[in-house]
């Protein structure tokens, strides 16, 4: 439903069933940090067939790709003898056959799919280079939304939490008012002399220390919302 509204959906998915796989437009296969395939999902089986890995009838393509990467498929077993010299001295990690991964990665690098992707990226880089250069600080984008947008929504959420939980906010206001009266009473009528300067330094130290300790209450937010973030 989201994709029909014009949204681009990106899945990082492991071994999806066929009903999910057939909805994909573009497919990227990764193993050990290497790209084994990137291109249209409907052409993936044809690509693997062209490099010698034939998917058996009625087999889920997603399972087939995973078996090929892990070196478990019959196609891999048949071609292992051809690539045995590439497996010498290598150790398989996390159930992934590193020799097969290297072979698939090299075949992808020599394919037309990789060349077309590389050409498209080169055009994008050239297009970006022709634009006016902006400062490094403005060019670096670390979040989808700007700082003011984030500040607005986080402030709005915090305000709603205060309204929905008035006991905590009332207690904080009461404590702040009481401390303000105590500090005001202690340092009331400070004179403009050497002792007055020392008294003002003491009051500033006391107020700053109080602010630092009062900010510890923000830890409650992390404790309460920890499950949401996890």
C-alpha positions as CSV (number, residue, x, y, z in Angstrom):
1,X,0.0,0.0,0.0
2,X,2.9,2.4,0.8
3,X,4.6,1.7,-2.6
4,X,1.3,2.5,-4.4
5,X,1.4,5.9,-2.9
6,X,4.7,6.6,-4.6
7,X,7.0,5.7,-1.7
8,X,10.2,3.8,-2.1
9,X,10.4,0.8,0.2
10,X,13.8,-0.6,1.2
11,X,13.9,-4.0,2.8
12,X,16.9,-5.6,4.5
13,X,15.5,-9.1,4.5
14,X,16.8,-12.6,5.0
15,X,15.2,-15.5,3.0
16,X,11.8,-14.1,2.3
17,X,9.0,-16.3,1.0
18,X,8.1,-16.1,-2.7
19,X,5.0,-14.0,-2.1
20,X,7.2,-11.3,-0.7
21,X,10.1,-11.8,-3.2
22,X,7.9,-11.3,-6.2
23,X,6.9,-7.8,-5.0
24,X,10.5,-6.6,-5.3
25,X,11.5,-4.4,-8.2
26,X,15.2,-4.1,-7.4
27,X,17.4,-6.7,-5.6
28,X,20.8,-6.5,-4.0
29,X,22.5,-9.6,-2.7
30,X,25.3,-9.1,-0.2
31,X,27.7,-11.6,1.5
32,X,30.9,-10.9,3.5
33,X,30.6,-7.2,2.6
34,X,30.7,-7.9,-1.1
35,X,27.9,-7.2,-3.7
36,X,27.0,-10.4,-5.5
37,X,24.1,-9.0,-7.5
38,X,22.4,-5.6,-7.9
39,X,19.7,-5.1,-10.5
40,X,16.1,-5.9,-11.4
41,X,14.7,-8.7,-9.2
42,X,13.0,-10.4,-12.2
43,X,16.3,-10.8,-13.9
44,X,18.2,-12.3,-11.0
45,X,17.4,-15.9,-11.9
46,X,18.4,-15.3,-15.5
47,X,21.7,-13.7,-14.4
48,X,22.5,-16.7,-12.1
49,X,21.6,-19.1,-14.8
50,X,24.0,-17.2,-17.2
51,X,26.9,-17.7,-14.8
52,X,26.2,-21.4,-14.3
53,X,23.8,-21.6,-11.3
54,X,20.5,-23.0,-12.4
55,X,17.5,-22.7,-10.1
56,X,15.6,-26.0,-9.7
57,X,11.8,-26.0,-10.6
58,X,9.4,-25.0,-7.8
59,X,12.3,-23.7,-5.7
60,X,11.9,-20.4,-3.9
61,X,14.3,-17.9,-5.6
62,X,15.2,-16.4,-2.2
63,X,16.1,-19.9,-0.9
64,X,18.1,-20.6,-4.1
65,X,20.2,-17.4,-3.7
66,X,20.9,-18.2,-0.1
67,X,21.9,-21.7,-0.9
68,X,24.2,-20.5,-3.7
69,X,25.9,-18.0,-1.4
70,X,26.3,-20.6,1.4
71,X,27.6,-23.2,-1.2
72,X,24.8,-25.6,-0.4
73,X,22.9,-25.8,-3.7
74,X,23.4,-28.6,-6.3
75,X,24.5,-25.9,-8.8
76,X,27.4,-25.0,-6.4
77,X,28.2,-28.6,-5.7
78,X,28.5,-29.2,-9.5
79,X,30.8,-26.3,-10.0
80,X,33.0,-26.6,-6.9
81,X,35.5,-28.7,-8.8
82,X,36.0,-25.8,-11.3
83,X,36.7,-23.3,-8.6
84,X,38.6,-25.5,-6.1
85,X,41.8,-23.7,-6.8
86,X,40.2,-20.4,-5.6
87,X,39.2,-22.0,-2.2
88,X,42.8,-22.9,-1.3
89,X,43.9,-21.4,2.0
90,X,40.5,-19.7,2.7
91,X,38.3,-20.3,5.7
92,X,34.6,-20.1,5.6
93,X,33.0,-17.8,8.1
94,X,29.4,-17.6,9.4
95,X,28.3,-20.5,7.2
96,X,29.3,-18.6,4.1
97,X,31.6,-20.2,1.5
98,X,34.2,-17.5,1.0
99,X,35.4,-19.1,-2.3
100,X,31.9,-19.1,-3.8
101,X,31.4,-15.5,-2.6
102,X,34.6,-14.4,-4.3
103,X,33.6,-16.2,-7.5
104,X,30.2,-14.6,-7.5
105,X,31.6,-11.2,-6.7
106,X,34.1,-11.3,-9.5
107,X,31.5,-12.5,-12.0
108,X,29.2,-9.6,-10.9
109,X,32.1,-7.1,-11.4
110,X,32.5,-8.4,-15.0
111,X,28.8,-8.3,-15.8
112,X,26.9,-5.7,-17.8
113,X,24.7,-5.0,-14.7
114,X,27.7,-3.7,-12.8
115,X,28.9,-1.6,-15.7
116,X,25.5,0.0,-16.1
117,X,25.3,0.7,-12.4
118,X,28.8,2.2,-12.4
119,X,27.9,4.4,-15.4
120,X,24.7,5.6,-13.6
121,X,26.7,6.5,-10.5
122,X,29.3,8.3,-12.6
123,X,26.6,10.4,-14.2
124,X,25.3,11.3,-10.7
125,X,28.8,12.3,-9.6
126,X,29.3,14.4,-12.7
127,X,25.9,16.1,-12.1
128,X,26.8,16.9,-8.5
129,X,30.2,18.2,-9.5
130,X,28.7,20.7,-12.0
131,X,26.6,22.4,-9.3
132,X,27.9,25.2,-7.3
133,X,30.1,24.1,-4.5
134,X,28.7,24.5,-1.0
135,X,30.5,24.6,2.3
136,X,31.4,21.3,3.8
137,X,29.1,21.9,6.8
138,X,26.1,22.5,4.5
139,X,27.0,19.6,2.2
140,X,27.1,17.0,4.9
141,X,23.6,15.7,5.6
142,X,23.4,13.4,8.6
143,X,19.6,13.3,9.1
144,X,16.6,13.3,6.9
145,X,15.2,16.4,8.7
146,X,16.9,19.6,9.8
147,X,17.7,20.6,13.3
148,X,14.7,22.9,13.7
149,X,12.3,20.2,12.6
150,X,13.8,17.7,15.0
151,X,13.7,20.3,17.8
152,X,10.0,21.1,17.1
153,X,8.8,17.5,17.2
154,X,10.9,16.5,20.2
155,X,9.8,19.6,22.1
156,X,6.1,18.9,21.2
157,X,6.5,15.3,22.4
158,X,8.1,16.4,25.7
159,X,5.3,18.9,26.2
160,X,2.7,16.3,25.7
161,X,4.4,14.0,28.2
162,X,4.4,16.8,30.8
163,X,0.7,17.5,30.2
164,X,-0.2,13.8,30.5
165,X,1.9,13.4,33.6
166,X,1.3,16.6,35.6
167,X,2.5,15.2,39.0
168,X,6.2,15.2,37.9
169,X,6.1,18.7,36.4
170,X,4.3,20.1,39.4
171,X,6.9,18.6,41.8
172,X,9.7,20.0,39.7
173,X,8.2,23.5,39.7
174,X,7.6,23.4,43.4
175,X,11.2,22.3,44.1
176,X,12.6,25.0,41.8
177,X,10.5,27.7,43.5
178,X,11.5,26.6,47.0
179,X,15.2,26.6,46.1
180,X,14.9,30.0,44.4
181,X,13.4,31.4,47.6
182,X,16.1,29.8,49.8
183,X,18.9,31.1,47.6
184,X,17.3,34.5,47.3
185,X,16.9,34.7,51.1
186,X,20.5,33.7,51.8
187,X,22.0,36.1,49.3
188,X,19.5,38.9,49.8
189,X,21.0,42.4,50.1
190,X,24.5,41.6,49.0
191,X,26.8,44.7,49.1
192,X,29.0,46.0,46.3
193,X,32.3,45.2,48.0
194,X,34.9,42.4,48.2
195,X,32.7,40.2,50.4
196,X,29.8,40.9,48.0
197,X,31.8,39.6,45.1
198,X,32.6,36.4,47.0
199,X,28.9,36.0,47.9
200,X,27.9,36.4,44.3
201,X,30.4,33.7,43.3
202,X,29.0,31.4,45.9
203,X,25.4,32.0,44.7
204,X,26.4,31.4,41.1
205,X,28.2,28.2,42.1
206,X,25.1,27.0,44.1
207,X,22.7,27.7,41.3
208,X,24.9,26.0,38.7
209,X,25.4,22.9,40.9
210,X,21.6,22.8,41.4
211,X,21.0,23.0,37.7
212,X,23.5,20.2,37.0
213,X,21.9,17.8,39.6
214,X,18.3,18.7,38.5
215,X,19.1,17.7,34.9
216,X,19.7,14.1,36.2
217,X,15.9,13.7,36.1
218,X,16.2,13.5,32.3
219,X,17.5,9.9,32.8
220,X,13.9,9.0,33.6
221,X,13.1,9.6,30.0
222,X,15.7,7.0,28.8
223,X,14.5,4.5,31.4
224,X,10.9,4.9,30.4
225,X,11.4,4.9,26.7
226,X,14.2,2.4,26.5
227,X,11.9,-0.4,25.2
228,X,10.6,1.8,22.4
229,X,14.2,2.6,21.2
230,X,15.2,-1.1,21.5
